[in-house]
């Protein structure tokens, strides 16, 4: 009976438990606001009104959640074998840069031929950025947390270089961005909003992640490595291969997020195409305990907080840091409960 309960919790009840822990974090934030003389109910009402009070707000929640889901999956996939990929931000920029090269070089191609190529370039760019720390970990035992984190800065600065140098738009009046993409290089927008085809990319990626993890031999071996790497090696599971595979698969999804941002939202490459999506995606993955369904729920929640944070500033005069405090407390509550459960198991 206990085994069945644990199985149900690991598969279906994790999103429910996460929502309960999130509610507890909101209570903690409410106490914090009360101590400073602010009405927590008014703050929460403003947040949710900003996110759900209009069609625009609701659509922006989805727009913010798209890169968060993909970058969270980029963290969750390697985490299943015990790797910490903190490189989602750099991998997103690498995918955006690769897709930009394709859009600027092959923009004359028809949409039906160009867009699949740009998707492939985004995936390859992100995978290539993740391959470097994966090889370092596999071949030399270099800690992937440090290497992926440091590589973020290298790739972001490389984007800065190309948009200020060889790819700079000569008609930009000295602003650092590339020429605008042709119409054939742009992802479609839906329902008169900024929601774009990246939504389908994210949902399909999450569904494939769940299917592979639960229904394939690869997924079984990944779970075995995550539970006990030493036993997995003794059983003949090639650990090095899975280090390369999971890191590159995760990096590819972050690269796909970058491709979607430049081809749907920006229509060109520029500095600041990401407002920390890679780092926030890392947070989303850990909040979701690396569970695919939890990733969707937490990405939407953080999208709500991000969009609603503007309304808090306008209506209540609270700083945007209030939203960051809520996110931080959610993070501590969820991970604190996980640590406590691990100690009592």
Protein Blocks (a to p, Z undefined) as FASTA:
>chain_A
ZZmmmmmmmmmmmmmmmmmmmmmmmmmmmmmmmmnopafklmmmmmmmmmmmpmklmmmm
mmmmmmmmmmmmmmmmmmmnopacfklmmmmmmmmmmmmmmmmmmmmpcfklmmmmmmmm
mmmmmmmmmmmmmmmmmmnopafklmmmmmmmmmmmmmmmmmmmmmpcfklnopacdddd
dfklpccdeehiabdfklmmmmmmmmmmmmmmmmcmklmmmmmmmmommlmmmnopafkl
mmmmmmmmmmmmmmmmmmmmmmmmnopacehkaghklmmmmmmmmmnnopaklmmmmmmm
mmmmmmmmmmmmmmnopafklmmmmmmmmmmmmmmmmmmmmmmZZ
